[in-house]
Amino acid sequence: MKTRVYPTSRKLFGLLGDVTIITLTYLVLTYLLVNPAAVEAHHVLYSGMLPVAVIFTVMMFSINGLYTIEHKRFSEVLISLAVSLFLVLILVMALSFVIHEFTYSRVLIISSTAVQFVLLGFWKRAVQRWEQSLHPVRRVMIMGNEDECRHVHYRMSAQPQLKLKLQHVIMDPQKDWRQELESCDIDTLIICSDIPLTTKADIVNYCTDKEIQPYIIPSSYEIFCNGAMLQKIDDIPVFRPKSLRLSVEQRAVKRTVDIIVAGMAAICALPFAIPVALAIKLGDGGPVLYSQVRVGRFGKEYKVYKFRSMRVDAEKYSGPQLATEDDPRITKVGKFIRATRLDELPQILNVLNGDMSLVGPRPERPFFVEKFKKENPEYAYRHNVKPGITGLAQVFAKYNTTPYDKLVYDLMYIENYSILEDFVIMIQTIKILVTKSATEGKDVSGKDLDLSKFQR
């Protein structure tokens, strides 16, 4: 029988290490940098800000996934750490100013953040290596059609830190999967979306009995049933799938938050927007803003505003095209503002006028919406909510993630919507802004991979 892993105690160990480093750094730097008379005069302030900083830091670490780092690249861990500490710095500065204006030492806040980044970076690396040593390479089987198996294998191969080693694939639906599983020494099974539901149920039951970890790539049916409410007809238990729409109350709260946050964001964005506008104008003399028709809630078309990053005549001869890596249509200024997401700033206007929300599925052009709907009819359901500047797909997907995989994220967001989830996505988006988008190229099908050696 395989040994089960219970990571809760190890997560607690990591948490205690974080709290210890934050506390000791704060106390030592307070002693070294702050005048003892000032500490004594504002004893309540200095002693009270420590637990506040600890709570803020742990909260940001949790949101940015810094307690589940065993299968992440260390560069991703460092980016998450830097973003988390920067947000804590802003929060602590703002709170201390509200309480006692400039009484609280800014030197202490900035110095603590810098030293904590270094010490916590070493600590996280040590914890990560320890965690990785406790997780052996996982032997994987993939079941599904050839295209999906190739796509999954391609993505597995691109993430070696996940420690997923492909042992076997089953691409023939006529094969006896039980016999195949019994003859293979695997501990992880990835079930593609095209496997029939009844077969999936049998496979999951088998995996549970044999202590094999199943991973299921969801079909649209499984997305609709996710989080279904348990009800009954007399004594018969029934599941009632959630509606892929927001209630009136949810829409009202979401709109209120959009107006408040977008209003503040518009003010904060001005120092960035003005230089960007000047750079675009001086670059080629063309218009600063670029408007394009997109599909909004319930299929209503509207104009989305962005800072222009392409040539004025970018699609004059080619027609509608999705942007590609090293796209020749993108200007020099455009490359920078696209990489830093500054081209998205004018969409704050779309949020304020009600066409968009801060968080939601990214809006697409009518041409591509019709194309994606033909490929996946359930694509239409993502238009049950307003499109957003950011969303779950933007946080978890990549530039070259397939439209279907992005659709899964969008539908899961709508189904599990909460205002708290919106705030979490906004915070996680900050990390995405400083992370370079995936550059594996547009083709992620893995069509050149040879899977024959994984078949029996």
N, C-alpha and C positions, 0 to 999 in steps of 0.2 A: 504493500500500500504506500502511496506517495505521501510525503510529508507536507502538511498544510503550513502555509506561512501566515503568521499573524503580525502585521507590521505596526499595529497600534502602539506597542511599547517602544518601537524604534522611532516612530514619529514623535512620541512624547520625549524621548531622549534628545532628538533634534530640536524640539521646541525649548526644552530646558537649557540647551546649549546657547540658543539664540538669546533667550532672556538673560542668561548670565553674562554674555558678551556685551549686550546693550547696557545692562545695569553697571557693570564694572567700568566700561568706557565712560559712561555719564559721570560716575562718581569721581574717577581719577581726573578727568578733564575739568570737572567743576573745581576740584581742589587746585589744579595747576593753573587754570586760566581765569578764574573769577575771583574778584576781590572778596576775601572772607567777610568784610564788613557788609558788602552787598548781599551775600548769601544770608547772613544773619538778619539783615533788615527785611529781606523778602523770603524768609525761611519757608513759608507755606507755598509760595510760588515755585521755588526750586525743588522742594520735596514733592510737590504735587504733580509737576510736569513729568517726572520720571515714569510713574505708572501709566500716565496718559500716552507717553511716547512708546512704552512697551506694548500697550494695547493696540495703538495705531499700527505699529510695525508688524505685530503678529497677524493682524487683520489683513494688511497688504500682502504679507508673505503668503497667507492662505489663498487670497484671491489670485495671486500670480503663480500659484502652483509650486511654491518653494518647499513644500513638505512632501512632495512626490517627485523627486529629482533623479531617481535611480536609472530611468530610461530616457533622460534628456541629455543633449549636448551641453558641455560645461559653458560654452559661450552663451547659450540660451539662459542658463542659470545666472550667469553674471549680468546679463541684460535685465532679467527679472529682478535681480537684487538691486541694481542701480535704479531702476524705475520705482521700485517699492520704497527705497530709502529717500529718493527725491520727493515722492508724494508725501511721505511722513514729514520731511523737512518743511514742505509748504504748509501742511496742516498744523504742525507745531508752531511755526512762525505766526500763522494767522490767529491761532487760538491764544498764544501768548500776547499778541498785540491787542486783541479784543479785551483780554483780562487786565493787562497792565501796560499797554502801549509798548514803549521801548525799554521797559525796566528789565526784561529778561534778556540775557546776553545772546546776541546774534552770533558772536564769535564761538560761543559754546555749541550752539545748534549746528553751525556749519562744520566745525571741527569734529564734533561727535559723528556727524554723517559720514565725513571722509574716513575717519579712523574705523568706524563700524563697517564701512564697505570693504576695507582691506581685511580686517579680522574675520568678518562673516564670510568673505570670499574664501579664505583659507579653510574656515570651519565647514562651509558647504562642500568644498572639494573633498575634504577628509570624510565627511558623512556620505557623500556620493560614492566614493571609492569603496567604502565599507559596505554600503548597500549593494553595490554592483558585485562585490565578492560573494554576497549571500544569494545572488540570483544567478543560477546557471543558465547556459544557453538553452532556449526553449526550442524543442523539436516540433516542427509545424507541418500540418497537412492542410491543403486547400481543396475544397470541394466546390465545383461550379463549372460554368461553361469556359471554353478556352480563353475568350477575351477577358473575362473577369479574373481568371486565375493568373493570366499574364500581368494584368494591371496590379493586382495585389502583390504579386512577387516583385514587380518593379519597385513598388513603394517600400516593401520590406527591405529590399537590397539597398535603397537609398538612405535607410536609417539603421546603420549597424549597431548603434547604441541600444536599440530595442532588444538585441540578442535573440532574434527570431531566425532560425535556420530551417529552410525548407527541406523536408525529407521526402514528401510524396504529394502528388496531386491526383485527384480523381476528376477527369473531365468527361467521362463516359457515363451518362445517366443510367445505362443498362447494367453497370457493374454492381456487384453485391458490396455495398459500403461496409457492412458488418465484417465481412471476411477481410476486406482491405484494412480496416482499423485494427482487427485482431492480429494481423500479420505485420503491422508496423509499430515500431517503438516510438510513439509520439506523446507529447503532453499538452499540445495546443492544436485546436482544430478551427480553421476559419471557414465558415459556411457562407457562400455567396448568395446574393439576393434571388437568383433564378431557381434555387432548389425549392421544390414544392413544399407547402406548409406542413402537410402530413409527414413528409420525410424529415423536415426540420425537427418536428416534435419528437420523432423516433430517435433522431441523432442526438438531440439534447438529453433525452432520457438515458441513452446509452452512455454519453459522456459523463453525466452525473454519477452513474453507477460505477464507471471505471475511473473516476477522478481525472478526467481529461478536461482541460479548460476550453469551452467553446466560445468562439466569437462569431456573432451573426451580423452580416451586412444587411441592413434592413430593406425590405421592400416597402412600397407605399402602404400596403395593408397593415404592416407591422407598425409603421409610423402612426397611422390613425388609431391603432389600438394601444399605443403607448400611453400609460397613465389613465386608462379607461376607468370609469367609476363603477364600483360593484353595486348592483341593484338586484331586485328579485321580481319574478312574476310568480305570485303565490310563494311557494318554497323553492322555485327554480332560480339558482343564481345566474345573473346575466351581467355582461359588461356593456356599459354605454360609453362609446368613444366620445372624447371631447370634441366640441365644435372647433373647427380651425378659424375662429373669429374671436375678437375681443368684445367683451360686454360693454354696454354704455358707460358703466362706472369706470372700467379699465381705460376706455378711450378718453374719458374726461380727465382722469389722473395723469395719463400719459401726455395729453396735450398741455396740461398745466405745467408739468415738468419740462416739456419741450420749450415752452415760451420762456420760463425762468432761466433755464440753463443756456439756451441759445442766445438770450439777451445778454447774459454775462459773457458768453463766448464771443459774441460780436465785438464787445468792448475790448476784450483781451486780444482779439485777433488783429486789431488795427495796426499795432506796431509791426506785424509780420506782413499784413496785406498790402500796405503802402509800398514798401520796398519791392515786393513781388510785382506789383502793378507797374512800377517804374522800370524794372528790369525787362519785363515783357515788351513794354512800349519802346524802350531804347534798343531792344534786341533786333526787331525787324520792322518796327513802325506800325504793326497791325493792331487790331483791337485787343484790349486787355482781357475782357470777358468773352466767354464762349458759351452759347446756349445750344441745347440739343433736346429734341423731343424724347421723353422717356415715358414708360407706362407706370402709372401710380395705382392707388387703391381702386379696386373694382374695375381695373382696366382703363381708367380715365387717363388720358394723355396730358402731359404738362411739360414745361420747359425747365430743364435743370441747368443751373448756372455753375460754371467752373472757370478758373483762370486758364486761359488758352495755353496749351502745352504743345500743340502741333502747328504745322504750317497752315496758313489761311485756306489754302486749296487742298487740304490733306486728302479729301475723298472725292475730289472733282472727277477723277477718271476711274478710280478703283471701286467706288460705291461703298456701302457699309462694310466695315471690317473691324474685327476685334484687334486691339493693340497687341503687338508682339514684342518680345525682348529685342532690344536694339532696333526698334522700328525707325526706319529712315524718315518718317513723317514728323517725328518728335524733334523739336528745336533744342538748342543747347540749354536755354533757360528751362524749357519743358522737362528735360531729363532730371534736372535738380528738383523742381517743384513736384514732379510725380514721385520721385524717390522719397521725398520728405512729406508727401501727401498735402503739401501746401496748396496744390491746385484744387483741393476740395473745399477750401475755406468759404467761397461764395455760396455754397449750399446751405450755409446758415440762414441765408435769405429765404431759401425754399422751406426751411423749417419754420421760420417766423410767419410766412404767409400761408402755412398749412398744407402745402403740397407734400412735404416730407416730414419724417420724424427723426430724432437723433439716432434711434436704434430701430432697425428693421431690415428686411431683405434689401439688398442693393438694387436700385432701379436699372432696368435694361431698356434698350431701344426696341420699338415695335417690331422691327425686322427680326431681331434675335428672339424676342418673346414668342412670335409665331413659330419660329424654327424649333425652339425648345419645347413648345407645347405639342408639336407634332411628334417629337421624340418621346416626351413624357407628359401625357395629358394632365397629370396632377400638378404640373408646373403652374397651372392657373391659380391654385390655392394660395400661392405665396402673395397674390395680389389682394388677399382678404384683409391685409393691413397696409398702412402707409409704408412706402419704402424708406430706408434709413441711410444716414451718412455712414454709419457702421452697423455691424450686426454679428451674429454668432458665426456666420460663414467667414466673415472677415477676420475674426479672432482665431478660428481653428483651421480654416482652409488656407490654401496657398494660391498664388497667381495662376498656376496651371492645374488646379484642382478641377475635376470634370464637372460640367453643369449639373449632373445628377447628384453628385456628392454634395455640392453646394446647396442643392435643393433640399436634401435631407436635413442639413443644418437649419435652413430657413423654416422648414415645416416644424421641426422640433422646437425652434424658438417660439413660433406662433402657438403651438400646443401647450408649451410650458411657460407662457409669458407671466412675468411678475415685474413690478416696478423695481424690486431689489435686483432682479436679474439684469435689468437695463443698466443700473448703476455699475454692476460687476463688469458687464461688457464694455462700458465706457472706460473703466479703469484699465481693463485688459487691453483696450485699443491703444493706450499710450505706449505699451510695450511694442505693439505692432508698428507704431510710427517710427521707432528707432531700430527696427529689425529689417534687414534687407530681404525683399521678397525672394521666393524660391526662383532659382535660375536653371532648373534642369532642362528647360526648353518646353515647348508647347505640347509635344507628344509624350504622354505619360502612359500609353497603352502597354508598353513593354513588348511590342510586336516582334522585336528582334531577339527576345529572350528565348532560349531553347528549353522547353519544359519536358522534352521526351525522356531525359535522363531521370526525371522524378516519377515516371510511370512504370508500372509493372507489366 
